[in-house]
Amino acid sequence: MPRFYLTTAIDYSNGDPHLGHAIEKIGADAIARYRRARGDEVHFLIGMDEHGQKVQQEAEKQGAAPREWVDRIAEAFLDVWQRLGLSNDDFIRTSEPRHHRGLTALMERIAANGDFRRSKYEGHYCAGCEAFKKDDELADGRCPLHPGREIEWTEEENWFFRLSDYRDTLLSRLRDDPASVRPRTRRNEITRLLESGLDDISASRSRIRWGVPFPGDEEHTVYVWFDALSNYITAIGYPDGDAFGKLWPADLHIIGKDITRFHCVYWPAMLLAAGVEPAKSVWGHGFIKIGGAKLSKSAGTELGLVELIERHGPDALRYFLLREVPWDGDRDYPSTEAFIEQFDRRYTSDLANDLGNLLNRVVSMVSRYRGGDVPPPVGGALAEKTALALSAYHTAMDGYLLHRGLAAAFEIVRSANGFVDETKPWALAKAERDGAADSGTLDVVLSQLIAALGTVAAMLAPFTPAKAAELWRTLGGDGSPPDFGHLEASVAGLKTVRPGGVLFPRP
């Protein structure tokens, strides 16, 4: 069975989870579930980034010790991920002993390769990014990603990583393997960055005590990005754990587009310096924007994550985010009110009306006209459209274009609703009772509708796992929808529908 190691960016412990965190985790979960349904042995990792200046400052602001603070934040994140039904296999926290051990080993190997040097740093530092900034990276003297924060002028002696030595190697790797950074817009950005040249970067901080001691220099702490990035290997037992040997290199890192530099330049260079193969691919997804700006903490508060989950249920939110927000781009809403209005509109039109009503109509007709027994499978116009849409779905999902995958699933829903209106099963049933038609005509219609809905259940399972399972059981299936290798046989094996409650109740 092929292995597939999938990670997301670990979330920074400076506040509660918000919508920006959620879309990345939901998207990654959909990919993990899809890969399992394709037959892969998936290992899906998420976690928390718990060290650094920003966490230390936030803890002090809240009147808590850093350990107490990160424990509280980790609990809040875990609660939300459970509500959203994430299927992650592991949850790494950078304050864990396993992480400290692995990070220390990584830094020691980089040091043994001669890639650290001690030097003085003078320049701008954005605590929001936990990153040093050049003048040309600022807008009006502020970080474009954190315009509300004052940029700090920092002067300190640090350990530096010889990043500049890896520029040519990284550029060659990117040109030889374009799929290593996706989508294309992100790859082009990284190519331009590498072509412009690289500076060496700080690998330590001298005045931050909340973190992992820099090996060989207890007066310094490992710089938070070196600390955070290494979670992808420390979680699976680097340097000598069995899981590391089996799972690394990772198949896919999923991150926000604002941290591609760290994942596509710093991280592979760190690994190469330690004699470790870099990850196979990085995907930098876009953002939800409100009024043209990246979702901020203030806007995130107005779009409270728990409240959004409770508004129409977790699966509805999962569907909405992955249908609305292109996985290779941004989605801008004029206001938080517009976001809520569109959420409500999608829920009613797509889920309650198009899918929910279709299921109710089809199951009711099978119950009324065939006593609940599903007619034997046959081909036909709807079956052909279903097959074409399923093929488009696989193409989209294999390319991580999740929004297109969902669109393909709902193309079947749209076709099935049109098929009902076109064939008029109620008229066929009347003609059958009146002796004007044989039973075969209606059986062909009902059979194709059940098969279409069964296929939709499997296609939606990565996105709306609980509702897809409910849909599958209503059609007469057992448990969750089948994996794709068994889909055709499982759909053909549906025997008796089980009318139940409303799949997506109207508000």
Secondary structure, 3 states (H helix, E strand, C coil): CCEEEEEECCEECCCCCCHHHHHHHHHHHHHHHHHHHCCCEEEEEEEEECCCHHHHHHHHHCCCCHHHHHHHHHHHHHHHHHHCCCCCCEEEECCCHHHHHHHHHHHHHHHHCCCEEEEEEEEEEECCCCEEECHHHCECCECCCCCCCCCEEEEEEEEEECHHHHHHHHHHHHHHCHHHEECHHHHHHHHHHHHCCCCCEECEECCCCCCCEECCEEEEEECHHHHHHCHHHHCCCCCCCHHHHHHCCCCEEEEEHHHHHHHHHHHHHHHHHCCCCCCCCEEEECCEEECCEECCHHHHHHCCHHHHHHHHCHHHHHHHHHHHCCCCCCEEECCHHHHHHHHHHHHHHHHHHHHHHHHHHHHHHHHHHHCCECCCCCCCHHHHHHHHHHHHHHHHHHCCCHHHHHHHHHHHHHHHHHHHHHHCHHHHHHHHHCCCCCHHHHHHHHHHHHHHHHHHHHHHCCCCHHHHHHHHHHCCCCCCCCCHHHHHHHHHCCCECCCCCCCCCCC
